[in-house]
Amino acid sequence: MEHFTEQSEAKVVEIIVAWPGDKKFGWEELRLAYAKIKKVKLDKVWTRQSLKANAEIYEAYLFEKARRKGRSSAVSESESEFEGELETRIDPILTEKDHYKSKYEKLLARHNTLIYNITSREGFSVRYLFGDMPDNTSALS
């Protein structure tokens, strides 16, 4: 079994985010979907334990599970076929938007914490924020 690459991790998260609302969702279904997309045997796909150990994938998985739990499973009888088709197309986009919004909020909180920590240091001056970034690549030459 290969280790996760950025591309494989991104592909798994993409599969989770775009998961159709009418299909069953779980670790095994996710493994089957990845195997089908990549055209590999199921035994060449990571186990659910490996998938769960990856922070990005696990976060996307929990987000999708929570989203599904909050949605009602009952479908109105009067819903037209057109509305159903529209929902089918819009649902993955809204899911992706919510996933990235959640990720953005976590990064923003981290950014604010870092800014607070930097600015509360003794001897800090605002000019440090507006100055040029140091060139640390010259040592690599």
Wavefront OBJ file of the C-alpha trace (Angstrom):
o trace
v 0.000 0.000 0.000
v 1.399 3.371 -0.987
v 1.505 6.370 1.324
v -0.857 9.273 0.820
v 0.339 11.878 -1.645
v -1.147 15.355 -1.871
v -2.901 14.311 -5.076
v -4.380 11.117 -3.641
v -5.463 12.907 -0.462
v -7.087 15.672 -2.526
v -8.845 13.095 -4.714
v -10.325 11.276 -1.711
v -11.517 14.586 -0.203
v -12.973 15.539 -3.588
v -14.883 12.243 -3.703
v -16.254 12.848 -0.198
v -17.307 16.430 -0.937
v -19.030 15.457 -4.194
v -20.751 12.376 -2.724
v -24.356 12.129 -3.996
v -26.960 12.676 -1.312
v -29.011 9.658 -2.332
v -26.178 7.114 -2.061
v -25.111 5.352 1.135
v -21.961 6.890 2.602
v -19.341 5.114 4.698
v -15.689 4.097 4.741
v -16.253 0.988 2.625
v -18.316 2.888 0.052
v -15.577 5.517 -0.096
v -12.937 2.836 -0.706
v -15.081 1.298 -3.468
v -15.604 4.693 -5.127
v -11.861 5.471 -5.054
v -11.021 2.040 -6.489
v -13.563 2.516 -9.271
v -12.310 6.011 -10.168
v -8.634 5.016 -10.096
v -9.372 1.643 -11.759
v -7.484 -0.371 -9.152
v -8.393 -3.429 -7.111
v -9.985 -2.828 -3.738
v -7.037 -4.407 -1.926
v -4.806 -1.651 -3.394
v -6.920 1.054 -1.705
v -6.132 2.200 1.838
v -8.019 0.611 4.718
v -10.602 2.588 6.629
v -8.106 2.864 9.493
v -5.537 4.455 7.154
v -8.167 6.807 5.747
v -9.290 7.761 9.250
v -5.678 8.419 10.329
v -5.326 11.117 7.642
v -6.501 14.415 9.186
v -7.802 16.055 5.977
v -9.755 12.984 4.893
v -11.156 12.342 8.363
v -12.268 15.972 8.706
v -14.068 15.828 5.341
v -15.608 12.475 6.307
v -16.944 13.805 9.625
v -18.269 16.913 7.886
v -20.180 14.785 5.355
v -21.545 12.501 8.093
v -22.745 15.518 10.106
v -24.325 17.048 6.998
v -26.192 13.824 6.264
v -27.371 13.492 9.852
v -28.901 16.975 9.752
v -30.785 16.380 6.514
v -34.246 14.876 6.597
v -34.583 11.599 4.749
v -38.251 12.162 3.901
v -38.864 13.512 0.404
v -42.020 15.469 -0.345
v -44.485 13.757 -2.706
v -45.258 17.052 -4.449
v -41.635 17.724 -5.388
v -41.366 17.959 -9.126
v -38.825 16.075 -11.185
v -37.195 19.362 -12.158
v -36.704 20.404 -8.539
v -35.217 17.003 -7.781
v -32.754 17.352 -10.658
v -31.855 20.861 -9.521
v -31.226 19.659 -5.985
v -29.082 16.817 -7.309
v -26.879 19.315 -9.151
v -26.755 21.981 -6.453
v -26.243 19.691 -3.442
v -22.603 18.754 -4.179
v -21.725 22.401 -4.817
v -23.252 23.517 -1.525
v -21.504 20.671 0.278
v -18.165 21.696 -1.193
v -18.815 25.326 -0.273
v -19.641 24.388 3.328
v -16.518 22.204 3.547
v -14.240 25.005 2.374
v -16.023 27.551 4.581
v -15.342 25.339 7.605
v -11.706 24.969 6.568
v -11.412 28.763 6.050
v -12.822 29.480 9.511
v -10.256 27.173 11.129
v -7.415 28.819 9.204
v -8.705 32.283 10.118
v -8.778 31.375 13.805
v -5.197 30.090 13.541
v -4.133 33.267 11.722
v -5.694 35.469 14.392
v -3.962 33.476 17.129
v -0.616 33.858 15.381
v -1.100 37.617 14.890
v -2.058 38.003 18.554
v 0.992 36.038 19.687
v 3.320 38.058 17.464
v 1.927 41.450 18.427
v 1.936 40.710 22.158
v 5.689 40.053 22.215
v 7.828 42.590 23.986
v 9.664 44.889 21.599
v 7.258 44.269 18.736
v 6.813 47.061 16.224
v 4.226 47.313 13.446
v 7.042 47.992 10.967
v 7.927 44.288 11.171
v 4.609 43.438 9.523
v 5.174 45.793 6.586
v 8.872 45.124 5.993
v 10.347 42.830 3.352
v 10.426 39.132 4.042
v 13.899 37.789 4.800
v 15.525 35.825 1.987
v 16.275 32.412 3.456
v 16.954 30.752 0.108
v 20.517 32.041 -0.287
v 21.789 29.425 2.183
v 20.485 26.638 -0.059
v 22.679 27.594 -3.038
l 1 2 3 4 5 6 7 8 9 10 11 12 13 14 15 16 17 18 19 20 21 22 23 24 25 26 27 28 29 30 31 32 33 34 35 36 37 38 39 40 41 42 43 44 45 46 47 48 49 50 51 52 53 54 55 56 57 58 59 60 61 62 63 64 65 66 67 68 69 70 71 72 73 74 75 76 77 78 79 80 81 82 83 84 85 86 87 88 89 90 91 92 93 94 95 96 97 98 99 100 101 102 103 104 105 106 107 108 109 110 111 112 113 114 115 116 117 118 119 120 121 122 123 124 125 126 127 128 129 130 131 132 133 134 135 136 137 138 139 140 141
